Amino acid sequence: MARLLLALVFSLVSIGIIDVSAHNVQITILESAIAKGAVCLDGTPPGYAYSRGYGAGVDNWHIYLQGGEWCVNVDDCLERTRTPIGTGPTPGNMSFGGMLEDNSTFNPDFYNWNTVHIFYCDGSSFFSNVDEVDPAHNLTYRGARIYDAMMDELLRLGLGNAKNALLSGGSAGGLATILHCDKFKTLFPNTTRVKCLSDSGFFIHGEHFVGADWRENRFSDVISTHGLTNLLPPSCTSKFNPTLCFFPENLVQDVKTPLFLIESAFDLFQITQNVFRYITPRWYDCTHNLMLCNSTEITIIKDFRNTFLNTITNTFADSSSRIGYFVHTCYAHGHLCSQDYSTCSSSAGHNVLNNKTITQAVSDWFFDRSEFKQMDICNDMPRNCTVTDWNSFLQTCAAWNAIN
């Protein structure tokens, strides 16, 4: 029976009856944010893309915070203003994929929700709030105001009436999700199910792993440049130096709202960018093609994995059911917005833990069907989970979702 269903789904995909394409959503420039001082690094208004919910999902909301690293000093922030992550978006459309798409075949639990993508343009994980504009460079550090202005806009659109609400974010947006999670919860009555999902936002300190001083100094520069010292959670700064309070391992235990983490123990960004202060040609070649790594470099990559898993284990050793996580070993960074790493994470024979894809694990956790705390402890080398044949991949994905 399963084989018959598999063949049927394959044929429906191939002839176009099952639509596998992500959908396009119009971008909105939030001009009203200017009056609130909620502007991007270059002073332009922020923006978002909103796909309206329908059917059973009309009162459910999924809000995604875009990522894009951080800027660590004035020159770095000024350089960002010349890129899409330092200035407001341009009018047009953007494609929603993965857990943001409106396709019930590939995103069965969230496809008909009100879905919002908030663009990242402040370089501080939506957390800065400096009144003064840098007079020499005309830079504005107002990430927290952008977040607040966006929430005000979404409340105007009906967010406050949500029955279910999920705040998510990727990379620097995943860190922003952790930082704003409890604040997000206050927007709703107690009857609303509210949870948060951080995707590739668990940037580890790795105190005893190579590059620890570089990672500390980098976050110290972010905190100094964006004026974050007095904005970080007192529950953390009362115990640690503020620099350490940008590392999620020192934050998440104090988050009261249910939180789920999607991570790779071989996080591509952290391995390529956060291990060595200066990226040498040798390390660049290795991390961009693992076949070129020598034995010393392989040992470093394995040590990162061990450090990452130990950090997760120690951080959540005494955590309650409010915490969930899915930690795999694909060499990747970012999941939610792509079919291959979220809704279809099963389809190349990878990224299934406890017989669940990433989205299935998130869904079961969000809807209180079951807890999920799983790590891949079997693979001690990063796995190549890149899709090369998209047609076959999507067919396999549709079939998996149909029979699971």
NUZA-936835 format. One record per residue (C-alpha): x, y, z; residue in three letters. Coordinates in steps of 0.2 Angstrom, whole numbers, padded with zeros to 4 digits, always signed. Layout:
<rs>
XYZALA/...
</rs>
This chain:
<rs>
+0000+0000+0000MET/+0014+0012+0004ALA/+0023+0008-0012ARG/+0006+0012-0022LEU/+0004+0028-0013LEU/+0022+0033-0016LEU/+0020+0030-0035ALA/+0004+0040-0035LEU/+0012+0055-0027VAL/+0027+0054-0039PHE/+0015+0054-0053SER/+0005+0069-0046LEU/+0020+0079-0043VAL/+0027+0075-0060SER/+0012+0081-0070ILE/+0009+0096-0059GLY/-0007+0092-0049ILE/+0003+0093-0033ILE/+0011+0111-0034ASP/+0029+0110-0026VAL/+0034+0128-0029SER/+0035+0141-0015ALA/+0023+0155-0016HIS/+0027+0174-0019ASN/+0022+0187-0006VAL/+0022+0205-0008GLN/+0034+0216+0002ILE/+0028+0230+0013THR/+0038+0245+0017ILE/+0033+0251+0035LEU/+0034+0270+0032GLU/+0025+0273+0049SER/+0040+0266+0058ALA/+0050+0282+0054ILE/+0040+0292+0066ALA/+0045+0280+0080LYS/+0063+0281+0075GLY/+0062+0262+0070ALA/+0074+0263+0055VAL/+0088+0253+0048CYS/+0106+0256+0050LEU/+0105+0269+0035ASP/+0090+0277+0042GLY/+0078+0270+0029THR/+0061+0262+0035PRO/+0061+0243+0038PRO/+0049+0231+0029GLY/+0040+0214+0030TYR/+0031+0202+0019ALA/+0014+0195+0025TYR/+0004+0180+0018SER/-0013+0181+0026ARG/-0020+0166+0034GLY/-0035+0157+0029TYR/-0047+0142+0033GLY/-0043+0134+0050ALA/-0027+0144+0051GLY/-0035+0161+0050VAL/-0032+0164+0069ASP/-0014+0157+0069ASN/+0002+0167+0066TRP/+0020+0162+0062HIS/+0032+0177+0063ILE/+0050+0174+0056TYR/+0065+0186+0060LEU/+0077+0186+0046GLN/+0096+0184+0050GLY/+0112+0190+0043GLY/+0126+0190+0056GLU/+0131+0207+0065TRP/+0141+0222+0062CYS/+0155+0224+0075VAL/+0161+0242+0073ASN/+0157+0258+0063VAL/+0166+0253+0047ASP/+0158+0236+0047ASP/+0140+0244+0050CYS/+0144+0257+0037LEU/+0148+0243+0024GLU/+0132+0234+0028ARG/+0122+0249+0023THR/+0128+0245+0005ARG/+0120+0228+0006THR/+0102+0222+0009PRO/+0105+0218+0027ILE/+0109+0236+0032GLY/+0095+0245+0023THR/+0076+0243+0021GLY/+0070+0231+0007PRO/+0064+0237-0010THR/+0046+0235-0015PRO/+0042+0219-0024GLY/+0039+0201-0020ASN/+0049+0187-0011MET/+0047+0169-0011SER/+0041+0159+0005PHE/+0048+0142+0006GLY/+0049+0128+0019GLY/+0039+0131+0035MET/+0033+0148+0028LEU/+0025+0141+0012GLU/+0007+0139+0009ASP/+0008+0121+0002ASN/-0002+0108+0013SER/+0008+0094+0005THR/+0025+0100+0011PHE/+0020+0111+0026ASN/+0004+0102+0033PRO/+0003+0110+0050ASP/+0007+0128+0046PHE/+0003+0131+0027TYR/-0013+0141+0030ASN/-0007+0152+0045TRP/-0004+0171+0044ASN/+0014+0171+0040THR/+0026+0185+0041VAL/+0044+0188+0036HIS/+0053+0203+0045ILE/+0068+0209+0036PHE/+0084+0211+0045TYR/+0093+0228+0043CYS/+0100+0233+0060ASP/+0115+0222+0063GLY/+0111+0218+0081SER/+0099+0204+0081SER/+0084+0217+0082PHE/+0091+0222+0099PHE/+0099+0240+0099SER/+0090+0256+0104ASN/+0102+0271+0103VAL/+0094+0288+0103ASP/+0108+0297+0094GLU/+0112+0295+0076VAL/+0131+0294+0072ASP/+0134+0311+0066PRO/+0150+0306+0056ALA/+0143+0292+0047HIS/+0124+0294+0048ASN/+0121+0277+0056LEU/+0106+0273+0066THR/+0106+0258+0079TYR/+0088+0255+0082ARG/+0085+0236+0080GLY/+0073+0235+0096ALA/+0063+0249+0089ARG/+0061+0240+0073ILE/+0055+0224+0082TYR/+0043+0234+0092ASP/+0036+0244+0077ALA/+0034+0227+0068MET/+0024+0220+0082MET/+0013+0236+0083ASP/+0010+0234+0064GLU/+0005+0215+0066LEU/-0006+0219+0081LEU/-0015+0231+0069ARG/-0017+0217+0057LEU/-0025+0205+0070GLY/-0010+0197+0079LEU/-0018+0200+0096GLY/-0032+0188+0092ASN/-0021+0173+0088ALA/-0026+0156+0095LYS/-0008+0150+0091ASN/+0007+0161+0089ALA/+0025+0156+0084LEU/+0040+0167+0084LEU/+0054+0160+0074SER/+0071+0167+0067GLY/+0086+0160+0058GLY/+0105+0163+0063SER/+0106+0181+0070ALA/+0087+0181+0069GLY/+0087+0165+0079GLY/+0097+0174+0093LEU/+0084+0188+0091ALA/+0070+0175+0094THR/+0078+0169+0110ILE/+0081+0187+0116LEU/+0063+0193+0112HIS/+0054+0177+0116CYS/+0047+0181+0133ASP/+0043+0199+0127LYS/+0033+0191+0112PHE/+0023+0181+0125LYS/+0016+0197+0133THR/+0007+0202+0117LEU/-0006+0189+0120PHE/-0019+0183+0133PRO/-0015+0167+0143ASN/-0027+0157+0132THR/-0016+0159+0117THR/-0003+0145+0114ARG/+0014+0155+0111VAL/+0030+0147+0108LYS/+0047+0152+0100CYS/+0058+0143+0088LEU/+0077+0147+0085SER/+0085+0141+0069ASP/+0104+0140+0069SER/+0104+0154+0083GLY/+0113+0144+0096PHE/+0131+0152+0094PHE/+0142+0143+0107ILE/+0155+0151+0118HIS/+0166+0136+0118GLY/+0177+0142+0132GLU/+0190+0128+0131HIS/+0188+0126+0112PHE/+0200+0135+0099VAL/+0194+0153+0096GLY/+0186+0157+0112ALA/+0194+0173+0114ASP/+0190+0179+0097TRP/+0171+0174+0099ARG/+0171+0184+0116GLU/+0179+0199+0108ASN/+0168+0199+0093ARG/+0152+0199+0104PHE/+0160+0212+0115SER/+0162+0223+0100ASP/+0144+0220+0094VAL/+0138+0225+0112ILE/+0149+0240+0112SER/+0145+0246+0095THR/+0126+0244+0097HIS/+0125+0250+0115GLY/+0117+0233+0121LEU/+0125+0232+0139THR/+0110+0239+0148ASN/+0097+0230+0137LEU/+0103+0212+0140LEU/+0092+0202+0152PRO/+0097+0206+0170PRO/+0094+0188+0174SER/+0110+0185+0164CYS/+0120+0201+0167THR/+0118+0198+0186SER/+0128+0182+0184LYS/+0140+0185+0169PHE/+0150+0198+0160ASN/+0138+0206+0147PRO/+0148+0199+0133THR/+0144+0182+0139LEU/+0125+0186+0139CYS/+0125+0186+0120PHE/+0129+0168+0120PHE/+0112+0158+0120PRO/+0119+0145+0132GLU/+0119+0158+0146ASN/+0101+0165+0141LEU/+0090+0150+0137VAL/+0087+0143+0154GLN/+0080+0160+0160ASP/+0067+0160+0145VAL/+0050+0156+0152LYS/+0041+0154+0136THR/+0042+0137+0127PRO/+0057+0137+0116LEU/+0063+0125+0102PHE/+0081+0124+0094LEU/+0085+0117+0077ILE/+0104+0115+0075GLU/+0118+0106+0067SER/+0132+0099+0078ALA/+0142+0104+0062PHE/+0135+0121+0060ASP/+0143+0128+0044LEU/+0143+0146+0049PHE/+0151+0143+0066GLN/+0164+0131+0059ILE/+0169+0143+0044THR/+0168+0159+0053GLN/+0169+0157+0072ASN/+0184+0146+0075VAL/+0198+0156+0069PHE/+0200+0175+0071ARG/+0208+0177+0053TYR/+0202+0165+0040ILE/+0217+0158+0032THR/+0217+0151+0014PRO/+0220+0134+0021ARG/+0205+0134+0032TRP/+0194+0142+0019TYR/+0198+0128+0007ASP/+0195+0115+0020CYS/+0178+0122+0026THR/+0172+0125+0009HIS/+0177+0107+0003ASN/+0179+0095+0017LEU/+0188+0083+0005MET/+0203+0095+0006LEU/+0204+0095+0025CYS/+0220+0087+0032ASN/+0220+0077+0048SER/+0223+0091+0060THR/+0208+0101+0052GLU/+0197+0086+0053ILE/+0201+0084+0072THR/+0196+0103+0074ILE/+0180+0100+0066ILE/+0176+0085+0076LYS/+0181+0094+0092ASP/+0169+0108+0087PHE/+0155+0095+0086ARG/+0160+0087+0103ASN/+0160+0105+0111THR/+0143+0109+0103PHE/+0135+0093+0109LEU/+0142+0095+0126ASN/+0136+0113+0127THR/+0118+0108+0122ILE/+0119+0093+0135THR/+0125+0104+0149ASN/+0113+0119+0145THR/+0098+0108+0145PHE/+0102+0095+0158ALA/+0089+0100+0170ASP/+0077+0108+0157SER/+0058+0106+0158SER/+0046+0101+0144SER/+0046+0119+0138ARG/+0063+0116+0129ILE/+0064+0106+0114GLY/+0078+0103+0101TYR/+0083+0094+0085PHE/+0102+0093+0083VAL/+0108+0084+0067HIS/+0125+0082+0059THR/+0122+0089+0041CYS/+0135+0102+0036TYR/+0122+0116+0036ALA/+0117+0133+0043HIS/+0098+0138+0042GLY/+0083+0127+0040HIS/+0066+0134+0041LEU/+0065+0143+0024CYS/+0070+0129+0013SER/+0061+0113+0009GLN/+0077+0102+0010ASP/+0081+0107+0027TYR/+0064+0108+0036SER/+0048+0102+0028THR/+0057+0089+0017CYS/+0072+0085+0028SER/+0069+0066+0026SER/+0070+0066+0007SER/+0088+0063+0004ALA/+0089+0050+0018GLY/+0095+0062+0030HIS/+0089+0073+0045ASN/+0077+0061+0053VAL/+0078+0059+0071LEU/+0067+0047+0081ASN/+0058+0044+0064ASN/+0053+0062+0062LYS/+0058+0076+0050THR/+0062+0093+0057ILE/+0045+0100+0054THR/+0036+0085+0061GLN/+0047+0087+0077ALA/+0043+0105+0078VAL/+0024+0102+0075SER/+0023+0089+0088ASP/+0031+0100+0101TRP/+0022+0115+0096PHE/+0005+0107+0097PHE/+0009+0098+0113ASP/+0008+0081+0105ARG/+0024+0075+0112SER/+0041+0082+0118GLU/+0056+0082+0107PHE/+0074+0082+0113LYS/+0085+0073+0101GLN/+0103+0074+0095MET/+0112+0064+0082ASP/+0126+0056+0093ILE/+0131+0043+0080CYS/+0139+0053+0066ASN/+0156+0060+0071ASP/+0159+0068+0054MET/+0148+0081+0045PRO/+0137+0074+0032ARG/+0134+0081+0015ASN/+0115+0084+0014CYS/+0114+0094-0002THR/+0101+0091-0014VAL/+0107+0088-0032THR/+0091+0081-0041ASP/+0077+0093-0035TRP/+0063+0084-0045ASN/+0066+0067-0037SER/+0069+0076-0020PHE/+0052+0084-0021LEU/+0043+0068-0026GLN/+0051+0059-0012THR/+0046+0073+0000CYS/+0028+0073-0005ALA/+0028+0054-0003ALA/+0035+0054+0014TRP/+0023+0067+0020ASN/+0008+0057+0013ALA/+0012+0041+0022ILE/+0019+0049+0039ASN/
</rs>
